[in-house]
Amino acid sequence: MCKNVGTVDRIVRAIVGVVALIASLFFIEGTLQWILGGIGVMMLFIAITSSCPLYSLLNISSCKVED
């Protein structure tokens, strides 16, 4: 997998992932709990690996171009 997620994008995804996981574990119940948990795990995985499958499909990159 090639890296296509920049630093700011990674930070935002990590924060959103942590908030979604905390909300799903402590504040939300039912089906929404599982949905938020899945979104949180997915966001943290993308933040850790710096690679977004949707960005790859759409040929988008938020990384700075190195000359």
VENWO-V359655 format. One record per pair of residues at least 24 apart in sequence whose ideal C-beta (glycine too) atoms are under 8 Angstrom apart, sorted by sequence separation. I is the first residue (numbers start at 0). J is the second residue. If there is no record, write none. Layout:
BEGIN
i->{I;I}
j->{J;J}
END
This chain:
BEGIN
i->{15;16;16;16;17;15;16;13;12;13;16;12;12;13;12;9;10;9;9;4;4;4;3;4;2;3;4;0;2;3;1;0;4;3;3;8;1;7;0;5;3;4;5;3;4;5;3;4;5;3;2}
j->{39;40;41;42;43;42;43;42;42;43;46;43;45;46;46;45;46;46;49;45;46;49;49;50;49;50;51;48;50;51;50;50;54;54;55;61;55;61;55;60;59;60;61;60;61;62;61;62;63;62;62}
END
